[in-house]
C-alpha cells in the first residue's frame, strides 16, 4: 500500500513552497513579530486568498477549489515550514471544517464563498482558561439565539470576523456560529509566547448567534472537529520540525571549530540523528492521519491522536535542538531559531495539549481492543 502523496499533490507542495519562499520570508515573519500593533501579515493573507488556498477543501458549488483533505495536509505542511504569520489554521481548518461537519445548507451557502474569497477570518473559541472545556465546566451559555460569556485565549480572535464557539446550552453543550461584527462583542488582545499568531479574550453579552448541528450535540461535534484539525496541525508541526532539522544541519556543516565543521563531532551527529528519527516518526503518524481524514475512516480518532502526539514531540524537540546546535548564537534574537521554538510551543497547546491527546489515544485504543 502506498501512503505517499500523488504527483499532483507533490506538485502542489512544490508550488506552495516556491510561493512562500518569496512571499513569506523570515523578514516577513519578523515584521509581525517586531511590531506589537501588527497582528498578522495582511499582504501575505491577501495573496494566500488569491491563490485559492482558503477554498481548497470547499466544494466548487460554494466557490472553492473542490479538492480534498490531502491537499489541505500538503498546504498545512508548507505553511508550518514557513511559520506563516496569518490566520490560516483558524479559517481554513477550524471554521471551514466546523461548517462542513455541522452546518446546514443555508449556512454553507452563506459562509463558504466568503471564506474562499478571503472575506472571512475565522476563530475557534472553546477555552475559558486552564483545563479542557466540557459541558460540565463551560460558563459561556447559549439560549438558542444569544450568547453570553468569556472565551480566552482565542487564536486570531482580535482579527476574526466569525467564530466557532463551544457553549453550554441546557444541560449539555452546543457548537454555535457567531458574527463578531454583531452587538455585544468585546475583545482584548492577550500576549502569548508567539506574537506572530495573535490571541484575544472575547466577551459575549447578548450576542446573536446560530447553532451548528443539534441542541446538545456540541461536545460530540467538537470532538469530530478537533480530530480533523489535529491532523492538519500535525502537518504544520512536521513542516516546522523539518525546517528546524535543515537549519541545524546547514549550520553544522558551515560552522567550523578547531579547523573542522562542528557536524563532524559525535555530539552534534547524535542531535541531528535524534531529530531525524523523531521527525520521521511524526511524519509517518501524520500520513496515517491524512489517510484517515481523507477517507473518513473509523480510525480517525486514533490516527488524529497519534499524529498530534508525535508531531508535538518532534517539533518541540527539533526546535530545541536547533537552538543547541547553533550554540550561543542560537539563543539570540537575531538568529531565527527562537521563531520556530515559539511556534512549536504554541502549536503544542492548540486544539488541546499533548496530555489531552494522550488520554484520547488511550481511550481510542481501549475502545478498539474491546470491540
Steps between C-alpha positions, in 0.01 A plus 500: 500500500637843401441769762698766312339803340416490130705679237237775479511548875880513497480759223266705719749474786787617279302794366389596852861489619612721211225749577571512872877522450436832324196634684565368852867545575634533854498875438123483448459295817718739700301799376208361700712381792670837546190719484257470791232681298506244217297183550572326169657562161209648306670498159591132534147420613355669192735309272415169669133574429585588139677165464172332591646312796222602737252316280710188447255261665187708434273360225503676165129581523587720798791678332777266614755295310318176573817311588537285810654464843825357363559827317426686824762286675754590232433872543501472879851356495630781281332766716661346806839487334475873424366587850241704312366791710143478370169360638504204261431231760219694669326554167583206272509235775270593788231711335484311171498155659239603758265618227566184297425275797204677657379779275172479313462582131407862572803552723732338247367717218540813710846434646703286258520749209615773739768275649627400155509864393702610802217715634467304823760434770407225742566429866435205728388586852468209739748573779398700805835467673699202631345158451323318221152650438203269549126549542549473876768771518382750236381837626429662164130436433280490190122536539410407143549844352753699707834434662638615837842433649874540453748294298877517551736452327357510148753467218454783248206618708604864466473495120234234437170587336326178608554254782409140575407494869446205732233608748276350764137455398264346750670203664729441204715700260448631148727621224395845378601740225543867593541804277750703702389824337168463682401673824627400843851395394799633695856401418832545677837391363693258722871425485633153419839346436456548124392852397493395133165332580285751686261399779216674677250484780147524359199587715146444374208690649167415341679442170285352219617152400374198309539137589702256290345156517247398761447622853730324744715347224785744562744269676466224241530747212794670671681167530446435129627847417811467714585160350507657156683813611756291690617331180542831319686651796724192506603573143580860597716365780673252270576785260652708778698208641639418157615857453668497843697189404608663174613814683698298755657281232600797284656679797684186613661470157597866469610582857866414558667443836860391542539479125209267426121526460319450830282244323799265517466483878316199638281710730367704208454192283289342772286813534430504129430126492256525790322789330474301178356193675234698687410689182456177305283350774287816496473495121393135499227571753393812309466291185284257695286794606486628142369166382239491775380857447481464121299178514287579809639180649373366831862513619508882481489563879792262550693636201438862598623442855809311383592763242444783746714344773788406271501834317493706820795306638697518175455875448585590858807275495620621160456867588684449831787306348525752216575767760755273669672421170542872434666535839517845659371660180187287512366687802527845342217704354685543170507127424169350387506192727276656764224570247457126441527422872222750573276348235571146620391587854189682376385222268555239772205642696274586206196269482601347834832423665698177439368373836142534372587318179682223685184440702298497175740248347470272801120515483502435125728196539292366789183530294672333206626209708161456670318474167 
